[in-house]
Amino acid sequence: MAEAVPSGSIVYVRYKDHVLYRNQPSPIEDAAERETVGWLTKQNSEMICIEHDRTVQDLNLPRGTGSGLIVLKNCILEIEEIPLQRKRRGTLSCQRDLNRQFKQRHIYLT
């Protein structure tokens, strides 16, 4: 990773992953290439932590748990910061906000 990406950034990561094989006539000769998108939550000299599913922070709800993965930096083929566009007030998980956004586009939820 030539450039430092700040923690909290939304990133696209393409990386080499380990492969488990069983009962194969010959061993697999290369690692699997995978990709993920998420928030860069932690990093050190050896690894990064990408959180791709998390609780939306709300004053009424405490910060919950998240899901993600740890990728070793020497396995990263590409990492790119993704700019996040500003979204309207509210969350997409609230049905009322969804209805309001879709009505503005003349599309109605059934």
One Martini backbone bead per residue (centre of mass of N, CA, C, O) as a GRO file, in nm:
protein
  110
    1MET     BB    1   0.086   0.043   0.030
    2ALA     BB    2   0.154   0.359  -0.063
    3GLU     BB    3  -0.105   0.488   0.047
    4ALA     BB    4  -0.271   0.650   0.289
    5VAL     BB    5  -0.566   0.555   0.462
    6PRO     BB    6  -0.802   0.674   0.645
    7SER     BB    7  -0.972   0.625   0.903
    8GLY     BB    8  -1.325   0.583   0.805
    9SER     BB    9  -1.307   0.506   0.531
   10ILE     BB   10  -1.423   0.428   0.220
   11VAL     BB   11  -1.350   0.106   0.064
   12TYR     BB   12  -1.170  -0.060  -0.189
   13VAL     BB   13  -1.081  -0.417  -0.200
   14ARG     BB   14  -0.814  -0.605  -0.342
   15TYR     BB   15  -0.740  -0.961  -0.282
   16LYS     BB   16  -0.566  -1.221  -0.141
   17ASP     BB   17  -0.674  -1.553  -0.070
   18HIS     BB   18  -0.725  -1.820   0.088
   19VAL     BB   19  -0.718  -2.183   0.023
   20LEU     BB   20  -0.935  -2.454   0.060
   21TYR     BB   21  -0.856  -2.799   0.011
   22ARG     BB   22  -1.023  -3.111  -0.095
   23ASN     BB   23  -0.991  -3.389  -0.267
   24GLN     BB   24  -0.751  -3.336  -0.470
   25PRO     BB   25  -0.539  -3.435  -0.719
   26SER     BB   26  -0.435  -3.130  -0.707
   27PRO     BB   27  -0.300  -2.858  -0.616
   28ILE     BB   28  -0.350  -2.543  -0.559
   29GLU     BB   29  -0.153  -2.261  -0.705
   30ASP     BB   30  -0.357  -2.025  -0.605
   31ALA     BB   31  -0.496  -1.761  -0.497
   32ALA     BB   32  -0.768  -1.589  -0.425
   33GLU     BB   33  -0.963  -1.340  -0.572
   34ARG     BB   34  -1.086  -1.053  -0.399
   35GLU     BB   35  -1.365  -0.839  -0.277
   36THR     BB   36  -1.433  -0.519  -0.104
   37VAL     BB   37  -1.661  -0.312   0.097
   38GLY     BB   38  -1.580  -0.044   0.339
   39TRP     BB   39  -1.478   0.034   0.653
   40LEU     BB   40  -1.192   0.174   0.785
   41THR     BB   41  -1.119   0.097   1.126
   42LYS     BB   42  -0.832  -0.054   1.109
   43GLN     BB   43  -0.463  -0.020   1.152
   44ASN     BB   44  -0.141  -0.144   1.060
   45SER     BB   45   0.156  -0.276   0.944
   46GLU     BB   46  -0.012  -0.566   0.861
   47MET     BB   47  -0.323  -0.453   0.879
   48ILE     BB   48  -0.678  -0.454   0.801
   49CYS     BB   49  -1.008  -0.323   0.879
   50ILE     BB   50  -1.327  -0.425   0.744
   51GLU     BB   51  -1.648  -0.276   0.758
   52HIS     BB   52  -1.971  -0.393   0.605
   53ASP     BB   53  -2.145  -0.410   0.883
   54ARG     BB   54  -2.362  -0.176   1.064
   55THR     BB   55  -2.471   0.024   1.299
   56VAL     BB   56  -2.660   0.291   1.321
   57GLN     BB   57  -2.615   0.589   1.449
   58ASP     BB   58  -2.806   0.667   1.749
   59LEU     BB   59  -2.946   0.819   2.018
   60ASN     BB   60  -3.150   0.563   2.082
   61LEU     BB   61  -2.900   0.384   1.994
   62PRO     BB   62  -2.662   0.181   2.038
   63ARG     BB   63  -2.376   0.068   1.947
   64GLY     BB   64  -2.320  -0.200   1.776
   65THR     BB   65  -2.244  -0.437   1.580
   66GLY     BB   66  -2.013  -0.591   1.348
   67SER     BB   67  -1.894  -0.665   1.012
   68GLY     BB   68  -1.596  -0.835   0.878
   69LEU     BB   69  -1.242  -0.792   0.789
   70ILE     BB   70  -0.912  -0.922   0.769
   71VAL     BB   71  -0.625  -0.782   0.599
   72LEU     BB   72  -0.334  -0.835   0.469
   73LYS     BB   73  -0.119  -0.617   0.324
   74ASN     BB   74   0.042  -0.837   0.145
   75CYS     BB   75  -0.256  -0.909  -0.008
   76ILE     BB   76  -0.284  -0.639  -0.143
   77LEU     BB   77  -0.364  -0.508  -0.467
   78GLU     BB   78  -0.608  -0.298  -0.389
   79ILE     BB   79  -0.676   0.050  -0.287
   80GLU     BB   80  -0.978   0.260  -0.251
   81GLU     BB   81  -1.122   0.549  -0.211
   82ILE     BB   82  -1.466   0.631  -0.139
   83PRO     BB   83  -1.684   0.857  -0.215
   84LEU     BB   84  -1.935   1.014  -0.024
   85GLN     BB   85  -2.241   1.099  -0.058
   86ARG     BB   86  -2.476   1.302   0.024
   87LYS     BB   87  -2.746   1.258   0.235
   88ARG     BB   88  -3.031   1.263   0.348
   89ARG     BB   89  -3.220   1.287   0.593
   90GLY     BB   90  -3.188   0.996   0.738
   91THR     BB   91  -3.282   0.658   0.681
   92LEU     BB   92  -3.316   0.359   0.494
   93SER     BB   93  -3.458   0.195   0.743
   94CYS     BB   94  -3.695   0.393   0.715
   95GLN     BB   95  -4.004   0.388   0.585
   96ARG     BB   96  -4.070   0.690   0.580
   97ASP     BB   97  -3.814   0.776   0.421
   98LEU     BB   98  -3.863   0.600   0.177
   99ASN     BB   99  -4.133   0.719   0.091
  100ARG     BB  100  -4.034   1.010   0.053
  101GLN     BB  101  -3.817   0.953  -0.164
  102PHE     BB  102  -4.008   0.810  -0.372
  103LYS     BB  103  -4.220   1.036  -0.406
  104GLN     BB  104  -4.015   1.240  -0.532
  105ARG     BB  105  -3.999   1.017  -0.788
  106HIS     BB  106  -4.285   0.875  -0.842
  107ILE     BB  107  -4.254   0.636  -0.632
  108TYR     BB  108  -4.420   0.350  -0.497
  109LEU     BB  109  -4.486   0.165  -0.234
  110THR     BB  110  -4.641  -0.166  -0.155
   0.00000   0.00000   0.00000
